[in-house]
Amino acid sequence: MLPQGIGALVMVDDLDRAGEIVSAVRDSARARGSVREFLIAGAHEAWIEARRGNLRVAVAEMRGVFERAVEHGVQFAVLMTLWYCSDVLLERPDAADLARLAETVELGPMSDLMAGALVLEVRGRLRFAIGEMPSAIADLRRVGATSVALGFVNPNGFSSWRAQLALMLPRQQRDEALELVTGELADARRIGLARGVGVALRALGMLVGGADGRSHLEEAASVLADSPARLEHARALVELGAALRRDRGRVAARAALRDGLELAARCGAVRLAERAQTELAATGARPRRLYASGRDSLTPSELRVAQMAAEGRASQDIAQALFVTTKTIDAHLNHTDAKLGINSRKQLAAALGHGG
């Protein structure tokens, strides 16, 4: 029941409380030497960071889970973490080796269950990203059939398959695409959580186009602005900027594209940032500096690791204390150094300032 409880908190975007429980599970895993608890903590930490838009941290956590899951033959942890971190796989070229698992993993009897459907969703999104349209659409249709059969309609929780499929369908199936996305938007509004509403609005805006489409994209950006869904906010801003550039000219698009670019870069969403750069360049503007800096830009996990490193503790000691791999710790520290503008652990205490 523990993963379900943490998952429920993530699905309603109570990420702080979910993170507190994950920290407690990690402490218990370390004290008891429990692989099961390590996998629960690591997988959900990766999910929480991915939902926050901290993709650099999420990919490091993801690798730690996969290494331990493969070592102990726990395939289910691999399947769920693939879905938890689907945005990592889509946005970060350095996760290409992990993305290939979505193509090679054998689902077996789980192919007709929700766990299998979620892996098919990841595979479909990855296939769509590289232009394999028919197979991507087939995967998402299978996801939809399973979701409908099991009664999963919360786009903020399990799957926003309708919005994703709607954007994959060819022009001649526009009526079906609009029916899918408006249905998802209705469910998202009924549930009332910003992430689901914003994702559906972005898809609807992209489908409709013109003035109505821009209105939906503006609402998506507004709805997501104060939510923890930073990556989805960045996506909405970039799509809004792209629509403005096409419909109203270069100058009108620049603010949304600059904000979307900066947010995508802070999330570590490499491919989205590249698209925003391309769109912004098309307006004739120079992009802003991409990365946030300073202590306030650190994620909770980065700050925790940085403070321990500032005390003089080695990566291996920190990894053992937090029950993660040294690769995860080094990834945290590399990202922290970039944000703080330093190149040595000796500089950490001073760079962290008060409380460092």
C-alpha positions in Angstrom: 0.0 0.0 0.0 2.9 2.4 0.6 3.6 3.0 -3.1 -0.1 3.6 -3.7 -0.2 6.1 -0.9 2.8 8.1 -2.2 1.4 7.8 -5.7 -1.9 9.3 -4.6 -0.1 12.3 -3.2 1.9 12.8 -6.4 -1.2 12.6 -8.5 -2.9 15.4 -6.6 0.3 17.4 -6.8 1.0 17.3 -3.0 4.7 16.9 -3.9 6.1 18.2 -0.6 4.2 15.7 1.5 5.1 12.9 -0.9 8.7 13.9 -0.7 8.6 13.8 3.1 7.3 10.3 3.0 9.9 9.2 0.5 12.6 10.6 2.7 11.3 8.5 5.6 11.2 5.4 3.4 14.7 6.1 2.3 15.8 6.3 5.9 14.1 3.1 6.7 15.7 1.4 3.7 19.1 2.5 4.8 18.5 1.3 8.4 17.1 -2.1 7.4 19.1 -2.7 4.3 15.8 -3.2 2.4 16.1 -3.3 -1.4 12.3 -3.1 -1.7 12.2 0.1 0.3 15.1 1.5 -1.7 13.2 0.9 -4.9 10.1 2.4 -3.6 12.0 5.5 -2.4 14.1 5.9 -5.5 11.3 5.4 -8.0 9.0 7.8 -6.3 11.8 10.4 -5.8 12.4 10.2 -9.5 8.7 10.7 -10.2 8.4 13.6 -7.8 11.4 15.4 -9.3 10.1 14.7 -12.8 6.7 16.2 -11.9 8.5 19.2 -10.5 10.4 19.6 -13.7 13.8 18.8 -12.1 14.8 16.4 -15.0 18.5 16.4 -14.2 17.9 15.1 -10.7 15.2 12.7 -12.0 17.5 11.0 -14.5 20.1 10.4 -11.8 17.5 8.9 -9.5 16.2 6.9 -12.3 19.5 5.3 -13.1 20.0 4.4 -9.4 16.6 2.6 -9.4 17.3 0.7 -12.7 20.8 -0.4 -11.5 19.3 -1.9 -8.3 16.2 -3.3 -10.0 18.2 -5.1 -12.7 20.6 -6.4 -10.1 17.8 -7.9 -8.1 15.5 -8.9 -11.0 12.6 -6.6 -10.0 11.1 -5.9 -13.4 8.1 -4.1 -12.1 10.2 -1.3 -10.7 11.7 -0.8 -14.1 8.3 -0.7 -15.8 6.8 1.9 -13.4 9.9 4.1 -13.4 9.9 4.2 -17.2 6.5 5.8 -17.0 7.3 8.0 -13.9 10.2 9.5 -15.9 8.7 9.6 -19.4 9.4 13.3 -19.6 13.1 12.6 -18.8 13.2 10.1 -21.7 11.5 12.6 -24.1 13.5 15.7 -23.1 17.1 14.5 -22.4 19.4 13.0 -24.9 21.6 11.6 -22.1 18.8 9.2 -21.2 18.7 7.6 -24.7 20.0 4.3 -23.3 17.1 4.2 -20.8 14.6 5.2 -23.4 15.5 2.1 -25.5 14.3 0.0 -22.6 10.7 1.0 -23.5 11.2 -0.8 -26.9 12.9 -3.9 -25.6 11.2 -4.7 -22.3 8.9 -7.7 -22.4 5.5 -6.9 -20.8 4.1 -10.4 -20.9 0.8 -10.8 -19.0 1.1 -7.1 -17.9 0.4 -5.9 -21.4 -3.3 -5.9 -20.7 -3.0 -4.3 -17.2 -2.5 -0.6 -16.4 1.2 -1.1 -15.6 1.7 -2.4 -19.2 -0.5 0.3 -20.7 1.7 3.0 -19.0 4.8 1.5 -20.6 3.0 1.5 -24.0 2.2 5.1 -23.4 5.9 5.9 -22.9 6.8 3.8 -26.0 4.1 5.6 -28.1 5.3 9.1 -27.0 8.9 8.2 -27.9 7.9 6.8 -31.2 5.9 9.9 -32.0 8.9 12.1 -31.2 11.0 10.3 -33.9 8.2 10.3 -36.5 7.0 6.7 -36.2 3.4 7.8 -36.5 1.4 4.6 -37.2 3.1 2.6 -34.4 2.8 5.6 -32.0 -0.9 5.9 -32.6 -1.4 2.2 -32.2 0.3 2.2 -28.9 -1.8 5.1 -27.6 -5.0 3.5 -28.8 -4.1 0.4 -26.7 -3.4 2.6 -23.7 -6.9 4.2 -24.3 -8.6 0.9 -24.5 -7.1 -0.3 -21.2 -7.8 3.0 -19.5 -11.4 3.0 -20.5 -11.9 -0.6 -19.5 -10.5 0.0 -16.0 -12.2 3.4 -15.6 -9.1 5.5 -15.3 -10.2 9.0 -16.4 -8.1 11.3 -14.2 -5.6 13.0 -16.6 -3.8 14.5 -13.6 -3.1 11.1 -12.2 -2.5 8.2 -14.5 -2.5 9.2 -18.1 -3.3 12.1 -20.4 -3.5 9.6 -23.3 -6.4 11.4 -25.0 -4.5 14.7 -25.4 -1.4 12.9 -26.6 -3.3 10.8 -29.1 -5.2 13.8 -30.3 -1.9 15.5 -31.3 -0.7 12.4 -33.1 -3.8 11.9 -35.3 -3.6 13.0 -39.0 -5.7 16.0 -40.2 -8.4 13.8 -41.7 -9.2 12.6 -38.2 -9.5 16.0 -36.7 -13.0 15.4 -35.4 -11.9 12.5 -33.4 -8.9 14.4 -32.1 -11.1 17.3 -30.9 -13.5 14.8 -29.2 -10.6 13.2 -27.4 -9.1 16.4 -26.1 -12.3 18.1 -25.2 -13.3 15.0 -23.2 -10.0 15.1 -21.4 -10.4 18.8 -20.7 -13.9 18.2 -19.2 -12.6 15.5 -16.9 -9.6 17.7 -15.9 -11.8 20.7 -15.1 -14.1 18.4 -13.0 -11.1 17.1 -11.0 -9.8 20.7 -10.7 -6.0 20.2 -10.7 -3.9 22.6 -12.7 -1.6 20.1 -14.4 -4.4 18.1 -16.1 -6.3 21.3 -17.1 -3.1 22.9 -18.5 -2.1 19.9 -20.6 -5.5 19.5 -22.1 -5.7 23.2 -22.9 -2.3 23.2 -24.6 -3.4 20.3 -26.8 -6.7 22.0 -27.6 -4.9 25.2 -28.5 -2.5 23.4 -30.8 -5.4 21.6 -32.6 -7.7 24.6 -33.0 -5.2 27.2 -34.0 -5.9 30.8 -34.8 -7.3 33.3 -32.3 -9.2 30.5 -30.4 -6.1 28.4 -30.2 -4.1 31.3 -28.9 -6.7 31.9 -26.2 -6.5 28.2 -25.1 -2.7 28.4 -25.0 -2.8 31.6 -23.0 -5.2 30.0 -20.5 -2.9 26.9 -20.3 0.1 29.1 -19.5 -1.9 31.0 -16.9 -3.4 27.9 -15.2 0.1 26.3 -15.0 2.0 29.4 -13.8 1.4 28.8 -10.1 1.4 25.0 -10.2 4.4 22.7 -9.4 4.2 21.5 -13.1 7.1 23.7 -14.3 7.8 21.6 -17.4 4.2 21.7 -18.5 4.2 25.5 -17.9 7.3 25.7 -20.1 5.6 23.7 -22.9 2.6 25.9 -22.8 4.7 29.0 -23.0 6.7 27.7 -26.0 3.6 26.7 -27.9 2.0 30.0 -27.1 5.1 31.8 -28.4 5.2 29.7 -31.5 1.5 30.4 -32.2 2.0 34.1 -31.7 5.0 34.1 -34.1 3.0 32.4 -36.8 -0.2 34.5 -36.3 0.8 37.9 -35.0 4.4 38.5 -35.8 7.9 38.2 -34.3 7.8 40.9 -31.6 4.5 39.6 -30.0 6.1 36.1 -29.6 9.3 37.1 -27.9 8.2 37.4 -24.3 6.5 34.0 -24.2 9.4 32.3 -26.0 12.0 33.8 -23.7 10.1 32.8 -20.6 9.5 29.3 -22.0 13.2 28.9 -23.0 14.4 30.0 -19.6 12.0 27.7 -17.8 12.8 24.7 -20.1 16.5 25.2 -19.4 16.0 25.4 -15.7 14.0 22.1 -15.9 16.8 20.5 -17.8 14.4 19.9 -20.8 17.0 19.9 -23.5 14.8 19.2 -26.5 12.2 21.7 -25.5 14.9 24.3 -24.9 16.3 23.6 -28.3 12.9 24.1 -29.9 12.4 27.4 -28.0 15.8 28.6 -29.1 14.8 27.9 -32.7 11.5 29.7 -32.4 13.1 32.6 -30.6 15.9 32.9 -33.3 13.1 33.0 -35.9 11.9 36.2 -34.2 15.3 37.8 -34.6 15.8 38.1 -30.8 18.8 37.0 -28.8 17.9 34.4 -26.1 18.4 35.2 -22.4 20.9 33.4 -20.2 19.4 30.0 -19.8 20.2 28.8 -16.3 19.1 30.1 -13.0 21.8 30.5 -10.4 22.3 30.8 -6.6 21.3 28.9 -3.6 17.6 29.6 -4.2 17.8 27.8 -7.6 18.8 24.5 -5.9 16.2 21.7 -5.6 15.7 20.2 -2.1 17.7 17.2 -3.1 20.5 19.3 -4.4 20.6 21.4 -1.3 20.6 18.4 0.9 23.6 16.8 -0.9 25.4 20.1 -1.2 25.2 20.8 2.5 26.6 17.3 3.3 29.4 17.8 0.8 30.1 21.2 2.3 30.7 19.4 5.7 33.5 17.6 4.0 31.8 14.2 3.4 32.8 12.2 0.4 30.4 11.2 -2.4 30.4 7.6 -1.3 29.6 8.5 2.3 26.7 10.8 1.2 25.4 8.0 -1.1 25.4 5.5 1.7 23.7 8.0 4.1 21.0 8.8 1.5 20.8 5.2 0.1 21.4 6.3 -3.5 24.3 5.6 -5.9 27.5 7.7 -6.1 26.4 8.6 -9.6 23.3 10.2 -8.3 25.4 12.2 -5.8 27.9 13.3 -8.4 25.0 14.4 -10.7 23.5 16.5 -7.9 26.9 18.1 -7.2 27.7 18.8 -10.8 24.4 20.5 -11.3 24.9 22.4 -8.0 28.3 23.7 -9.1 26.8 25.0 -12.3 24.1 26.8 -10.5 26.4 28.3 -7.9 29.1 29.2 -10.4 31.9 27.2 -8.6 34.3 24.4 -9.6 35.4 23.0 -6.2 33.8 21.5 -3.2 36.0 23.8 -1.1 33.8 26.6 -2.4 30.5 25.0 -1.4 30.2 26.4 2.1 30.8 30.0 1.1 28.5 29.6 -1.9 25.7 28.2 0.1 25.9 31.2 2.5 23.9 31.2 5.7 22.9 27.7 6.8 25.4 26.2 4.4 
